Amino acid sequence: MKEHALNLDRYPAYIYDLAGLEAHVKSIRAALGPTELFYAAKANPDAEILRTLASHVDGVEVSSGGELTHVRETLPKTRIAFGGPGKTPQELSLALHADRVHVESPSELTRLAGEGFANILLRANLPLTTPDAALTMNGPFGMDEDTLNECAYMLADNPQLTLRGIHAHLASGLDAPTMLGLAAQITEWALPWLKSLGVNNPELNVGGGMAVDYSSPDSRFDWQTYGTGLSLIPAKVRIEPGRAITAYHGWYVTDVLDVKTTRGETYAILRGGTHHLRTPVTKGHDQPFLALTASGMKIPVTLVGQLCTPKDVFARNVLAPPLIPGDIIAFTMAGAYAWNISHHDFLMHPKPAFHYIR
C-alpha cells in the first residue's frame, strides 16, 4: 500500500486493498459456520468492493432503491435484502425483486401488499438495553410489540406476503459477547412469537453493528466467538455487517499544502478534506494515519482539510513528525462510511482518484 500511495499521479486518492479485503471476508465466512452473511452495501457500495465480496457472502443488504439498482447491476445474481424506513412506492415496487423485504410499519406493509408477492421480515424495535452501544437504532426504526401484532393480523388478509421471520438490528459498536447476549434476548422473544403465527423454519436477522475501534487499528471483532454463539440459536440466523468488513482495507491518501502555527497550535493543511472522508467528523474521533514521507521527533499537530469550516478536522493534536508542504499522509481505516457519506460538492473541490490493489 505504501509504495502505491507514494507513486500516485495526483492527490487526494482512495486506495482499496482488494486482496486484503478478500482474505478478511474469507476468515469471517469461515468463522460464521451456518450463519448467513449479507454485506451491508451502505458501508461502501464501490462496485469493485462488491465484486470482491460477492463469492464470499450469501447476499447484500440494501437500504434504498438506488442501492438496490446499483447492486443488481453490479451483481445480477446476488440475493438482496431490502430494508430501511420510509420506502417510497417506487422502492416498494423494486422490493419485489429482493429475496427479503424488511417491513418497518403497518403502512409500509399495506403498500407492499398492493404491489405483489414478497417474502418479508418484520423489523422489531424491542425494549432491550445496550448501554455500551455507539449507536442505538430506536425511534423510526422498526416496530414495538403492539405494532408487530397489528402487522400479524394484517398478514392474515394478505396471503401474497409471506412472513419469514424477524429483523432486529438494535445497536452498533458492540463486542461479540455483548452482541451474543442481545441475540439471545431477541431469540427468546421472537421464536415463540413466530411459532404462534405458524411460521415454519423461522429466520432471525440480527443485523450488523460489530465494533470497529479507530483508536486501535489492529483490533478486530471476535468473529469466531460470535459465529460459535450464533450457531446455537435454533433458527436460520442472518447478519448484515458492513463497516467491520471493509473499514480496514481503504486508505485516503493526500499531501500537505501548508503548515502554520496559530496561538501555539500547529496545523497541517492537507489537500482535500472531510468532504471526501467524513468518518472522523461523524464518529467524533481522530482518524488513524501514517506520515509516509516525514521523519524526526514527533510533535503535536492538528491535521485539517481545505474547507471553510472549523469542523474540517481529520485528527486533532496528534503526534506526527515535523511536516512540510509536499509530505504525503495516508489515513487508514477509510474503507467504510468514508467517501460514500461525504458531502462531495461542498466548495466544489476536485474529486479524489480511486485505485485498487488486487
C-alpha positions in Angstrom: 0.0 0.0 0.0 2.7 2.5 0.9 4.6 2.1 -2.4 1.4 2.5 -4.3 0.5 5.6 -2.3 3.8 7.3 -2.9 3.6 6.8 -6.7 0.2 8.2 -7.4 -0.1 10.8 -10.1 -2.4 13.1 -8.1 -3.8 13.6 -4.6 -6.2 13.1 -2.9 -6.9 9.5 -3.7 -8.6 6.5 -2.2 -6.7 3.2 -2.4 -8.7 0.0 -1.7 -6.8 -3.2 -0.8 -9.0 -5.8 -2.5 -6.6 -8.7 -1.8 -6.6 -7.9 1.9 -10.4 -7.4 1.9 -10.9 -10.8 0.3 -8.7 -12.5 2.8 -10.6 -10.8 5.6 -14.0 -11.7 4.4 -12.9 -15.3 3.9 -11.9 -15.5 7.5 -15.2 -14.1 8.6 -17.1 -16.5 6.4 -15.2 -19.5 7.9 -15.9 -18.3 11.5 -19.6 -17.9 11.0 -20.5 -21.6 10.2 -24.2 -21.9 9.3 -25.0 -18.2 9.9 -25.8 -16.4 6.7 -23.6 -13.4 5.9 -25.1 -10.4 4.0 -22.9 -7.4 3.3 -24.5 -4.0 4.2 -23.9 -2.0 1.0 -24.4 1.3 2.8 -20.9 0.9 4.4 -19.2 1.1 0.9 -21.1 0.3 -2.3 -18.0 0.6 -4.5 -18.5 -1.8 -7.4 -15.0 -3.3 -7.1 -15.6 -4.0 -3.4 -19.0 -5.6 -4.2 -17.4 -7.8 -6.8 -14.6 -8.8 -4.4 -17.1 -9.8 -1.7 -19.6 -11.5 -3.9 -18.4 -15.1 -3.8 -17.8 -15.0 0.0 -21.2 -13.6 1.2 -24.7 -15.0 1.0 -26.2 -11.8 -0.3 -26.2 -8.0 0.0 -28.4 -5.8 2.2 -29.6 -2.5 0.7 -31.5 0.4 2.1 -32.8 2.3 -0.9 -34.0 1.8 -4.4 -30.7 3.4 -5.6 -28.6 0.9 -3.7 -30.8 -2.0 -4.9 -30.5 -0.9 -8.6 -26.7 -0.5 -8.2 -26.2 -3.8 -6.5 -28.4 -5.6 -9.1 -26.5 -4.1 -12.0 -23.1 -4.9 -10.4 -24.0 -8.4 -9.1 -27.0 -9.6 -11.2 -27.3 -13.0 -9.4 -26.8 -12.0 -5.8 -29.5 -12.3 -3.2 -30.7 -9.0 -1.9 -32.4 -8.0 1.4 -34.1 -4.6 1.2 -34.6 -2.6 4.4 -34.8 0.9 5.8 -37.6 3.2 6.8 -39.7 5.5 4.6 -39.7 3.3 1.4 -41.4 5.1 -1.5 -44.0 3.5 -3.8 -41.3 3.2 -6.4 -38.9 1.5 -3.9 -41.6 -1.0 -2.8 -42.1 -2.0 -6.5 -38.4 -2.6 -6.7 -38.5 -4.5 -3.4 -40.5 -7.3 -5.1 -37.2 -8.2 -6.8 -35.5 -8.7 -3.4 -35.0 -12.0 -1.7 -36.3 -10.5 1.6 -38.1 -7.2 2.4 -37.7 -5.8 5.9 -41.0 -4.1 6.7 -40.9 -1.1 9.0 -44.5 -0.2 9.6 -48.2 -1.3 9.1 -48.5 1.4 6.4 -45.5 0.0 4.6 -47.0 -3.5 4.9 -50.2 -2.3 3.3 -48.5 -0.6 0.5 -46.2 -3.6 -0.2 -49.3 -5.9 -0.3 -50.6 -3.8 -3.1 -47.5 -4.3 -5.2 -47.4 -8.1 -5.4 -45.8 -11.2 -3.8 -42.9 -10.8 -1.4 -41.1 -12.7 1.4 -40.9 -10.4 4.4 -39.2 -10.0 7.8 -40.9 -7.7 10.2 -38.5 -5.3 11.8 -38.7 -5.3 15.6 -37.8 -2.4 17.8 -37.6 -4.3 21.1 -37.1 -2.6 24.6 -33.6 -4.1 25.1 -30.9 -2.1 26.8 -27.5 -1.7 25.1 -25.5 0.6 27.5 -22.2 0.3 25.7 -23.6 0.9 22.2 -22.0 3.6 20.0 -25.4 4.0 18.3 -28.9 2.7 19.2 -31.5 2.1 16.4 -34.6 3.3 18.1 -37.3 5.8 17.1 -38.3 5.5 13.4 -36.6 2.1 13.1 -38.8 -1.0 13.4 -42.0 -1.6 15.4 -42.9 -2.2 19.0 -44.7 -5.4 20.1 -48.2 -3.9 19.7 -47.5 -2.7 16.2 -45.9 -6.1 15.3 -49.1 -7.8 16.4 -51.1 -5.4 14.2 -49.0 -6.4 11.3 -49.5 -10.1 12.1 -53.3 -9.6 11.9 -52.9 -7.8 8.6 -50.9 -10.6 7.1 -53.9 -13.0 7.5 -55.7 -10.9 4.9 -52.7 -10.6 2.6 -51.6 -14.1 1.5 -49.3 -12.7 -1.2 -47.0 -11.6 1.6 -45.1 -14.5 3.3 -43.8 -13.8 6.8 -40.4 -15.5 7.1 -39.1 -14.1 10.4 -37.9 -11.1 12.4 -35.3 -8.4 11.7 -33.8 -6.8 14.8 -30.8 -4.6 14.3 -30.9 -2.7 17.6 -27.4 -1.2 18.2 -24.0 -0.6 16.8 -20.4 -0.6 18.2 -20.7 -3.7 20.3 -18.2 -6.5 21.0 -19.0 -10.2 20.3 -20.2 -11.2 23.9 -22.5 -8.2 24.1 -23.9 -8.9 20.7 -24.5 -12.6 21.5 -26.4 -11.5 24.7 -28.5 -9.2 22.6 -29.1 -12.0 20.0 -30.2 -14.3 22.8 -32.8 -11.8 24.1 -34.1 -11.3 20.5 -34.4 -15.1 20.1 -36.2 -15.5 23.4 -38.9 -13.1 22.3 -39.0 -13.8 18.5 -39.2 -17.6 18.2 -42.3 -18.1 20.4 -44.0 -15.1 18.7 -43.3 -16.5 15.2 -44.3 -20.0 16.3 -47.7 -18.6 17.5 -48.2 -17.3 14.0 -47.4 -20.7 12.4 -44.1 -19.6 10.8 -42.1 -22.7 9.9 -38.3 -22.6 9.6 -38.2 -19.1 11.2 -35.5 -16.6 10.2 -33.8 -14.1 12.6 -31.8 -11.3 11.1 -29.8 -9.7 14.0 -28.2 -7.0 11.8 -24.8 -5.6 12.0 -23.1 -3.2 14.4 -19.9 -5.1 15.1 -17.4 -2.8 17.0 -14.7 -1.1 14.9 -12.1 0.6 17.1 -10.5 3.5 15.2 -8.2 4.2 18.2 -6.8 0.7 17.8 -6.5 -0.2 14.1 -5.0 -3.6 14.8 -8.0 -4.7 16.9 -10.7 -6.9 15.3 -14.1 -8.1 16.2 -14.1 -11.7 17.6 -15.9 -13.4 14.7 -15.1 -16.9 15.9 -16.8 -16.3 19.3 -19.7 -14.7 17.6 -20.2 -17.4 15.0 -20.0 -20.1 17.5 -22.6 -18.5 19.7 -25.0 -17.8 16.8 -24.7 -21.4 15.7 -26.5 -22.4 18.9 -29.7 -20.5 18.0 -32.4 -22.9 16.8 -33.3 -20.9 13.7 -31.9 -19.7 10.5 -29.7 -16.7 11.5 -28.6 -13.9 9.2 -26.3 -11.0 10.0 -25.6 -7.8 8.0 -22.1 -6.3 8.8 -20.7 -3.5 6.7 -18.1 -1.4 8.5 -16.4 -4.4 10.2 -15.8 -6.0 6.8 -14.5 -3.1 4.7 -13.2 -0.4 7.1 -9.7 -1.8 7.4 -9.0 -2.1 3.7 -9.1 1.5 2.5 -6.7 4.4 2.6 -7.3 8.1 1.9 -4.0 9.5 0.7 -3.2 13.2 0.3 -0.4 15.7 0.5 0.4 18.7 2.8 -0.3 22.1 1.3 0.7 24.3 4.2 1.9 24.2 7.8 1.3 27.1 10.2 1.2 27.8 14.0 -1.6 29.8 15.4 -1.7 30.7 19.2 0.7 27.9 19.9 -1.1 25.2 18.0 0.4 23.7 14.8 -1.9 23.0 11.8 -1.1 21.0 8.7 -3.5 21.9 5.9 -4.0 18.9 3.6 -5.3 18.8 0.1 -8.9 17.6 0.2 -10.8 17.3 3.5 -13.7 15.8 5.3 -15.9 16.4 2.3 -14.0 13.4 1.0 -13.5 11.5 4.2 -16.4 12.2 6.6 -15.7 9.5 9.0 -13.7 11.4 11.7 -16.4 14.1 11.9 -19.4 11.8 12.1 -17.7 9.4 14.6 -16.0 12.2 16.6 -12.6 10.7 16.6 -9.1 11.2 15.3 -8.7 9.3 12.1 -5.7 6.9 12.2 -2.9 7.9 9.8 0.6 7.3 8.6 3.1 10.1 7.7 4.6 8.4 4.7 7.4 10.8 3.8 8.2 12.8 7.0 10.7 11.8 9.7 12.1 13.1 13.0 10.9 13.5 16.6 7.1 13.6 16.7 5.3 16.8 17.8 1.6 17.7 18.3 -0.1 18.8 15.1 -3.8 19.1 14.0 -4.5 17.7 10.5 -7.2 19.7 8.7 -8.5 20.0 5.2 -9.3 22.8 2.8 -12.9 23.5 3.8 -14.1 26.9 5.1 -15.3 25.4 8.4 -13.5 24.7 11.7 -15.1 21.2 11.6 -12.9 20.1 8.7 -10.6 18.2 11.0 -9.1 14.7 10.4 -7.2 14.5 13.7 -6.6 17.0 16.5 -3.3 17.4 18.5 -1.9 14.1 17.4 1.8 13.2 17.3 3.5 13.3 13.9 7.0 14.0 12.6 7.6 17.6 11.6 5.6 18.1 8.3 6.3 20.4 5.4 4.4 21.1 2.2 4.6 18.1 -0.2 4.7 15.5 2.6 2.3 12.5 2.0 -0.3 11.5 4.6 -2.3 8.3 4.4 -5.4 8.0 6.5 -6.1 4.3 7.3 -9.3 2.6 8.1 -11.0 4.5 5.3 -12.8 1.7 3.7 -16.3 2.2 5.2 -18.6 5.2 5.6 -16.0 7.5 4.1 -16.3 8.7 0.6 -19.9 7.5 0.2 -21.3 9.5 3.1 -19.3 12.7 2.5 -20.6 16.0 1.2 -18.6 15.8 -2.1 -19.7 19.0 -3.7 -19.2 21.4 -0.8 -16.9 24.2 -2.2 -16.6 22.2 -5.4 -13.0 20.9 -4.9 -11.8 18.2 -7.3 -12.9 14.7 -6.5 -10.3 12.1 -5.4 -9.0 9.4 -7.6 -9.7 5.8 -6.9 -7.1 2.9 -7.1 -7.4 -0.8 -6.4 -4.8 -3.3 -5.3 -5.6 -6.8 -6.3 
